[in-house]
Amino acid sequence: MTPRLGAIAASICAAVFAFAFAAAPKSCEWGLTAYFWVGVASMIMLFALPLMLVKQAALGRRLLLSLAFAAGSISVWFAGLFAANIQIMCRLF
């Protein structure tokens, strides 16, 4: 893994985590939906990042790195969801 790849991945994860705090106050209007789609987009980007940038490694290693990055993205998304206290259920009826 190159330092550039790690820096890009860390920047994307930090942006997703920071966006959780921006979306939390409006989670019942637009925040939860927007945070969900930001999480999906970051997971797709982090999955594709090693496949595009690490050309010298074998395909199996790139796929494992891609899966690890996608799993990291999902864990950062869940951490932001609970750290920012985003409301999941706004109305019951």
N, C-alpha and C positions, 0 to 999 in steps of 0.2 A: 504494500500500500504506500502510495506516495504522500508526502506531507500536504500537497495541494488537494488531494482527494479527501483527506481527513479534515482539512480546513473548510472545504466546501460543504461537506456533510455536517460538520459542527455548526456552521452558519445557518444551514437550512433548519436544523433541529432547534437552534436558539430562536430563530424567527417564529417557528411554530409554537414554541413555549411562550414567547412574548405575546403572540397573537391571542393566546388563551386569555390573558389578562385584559386585553382590549375588547374581546368579545363577551366576557363574562357579565358586565353590567346590562347588556342587551340580549342575554341568552334566550329570553322568551320571544323576542321579536325576530331577530335575524342572527344572533350570535351563535347559537348552537348549530344551525344549518351551515353558516359560513365556516365555523371551526371544523365541522365534519369534512367539508370539501377541501379545506386547506390541508387537513390530515391526509386525505386521499391523494391529493396532488403531491404532497411531500413524500409519501410512501412510493409513489410511482417514480418520482425523480430520484430518490435515493436507491431504488432498485435498479434503475437504468444507469446510474452514474458509474459504477465499477465496470459495467459492460462496455461503456463508451471510452472510459479514460485509461483502463488498465489493459492495454492491448498485448503487452509482452507476456502476461500470465496465461496459463492454460484455461480453457473454457470452464472446466469444473471448478477451478479456484475462483474464477470470476463470478460464477453462479453462486457459490457459497458466500462470497463476500457481498454479493447483491442481496442475498437472503438475510444476511446478518444486518446489513444496512436497513433493509425494510423492517426487520424486527425491532431494530433500534428506533426507527421512526414511529412505530406503533407504540412502543413503550414511552417515548417522549410525549406522544399525543395523549396517552392516558394520564401521564404525570401532570401535564398541563390542565387536563380536564378536571382533575381532583384538586390540584394546587390552587387553581383560580376559582374554584367553587362554582363551576358552571352548572346552572340548573338544568337537569335532564327532563324532569316532568314539571311543566308549568301549571297545567290545569288537569284535574282528574275528571271533571265532568263538563 
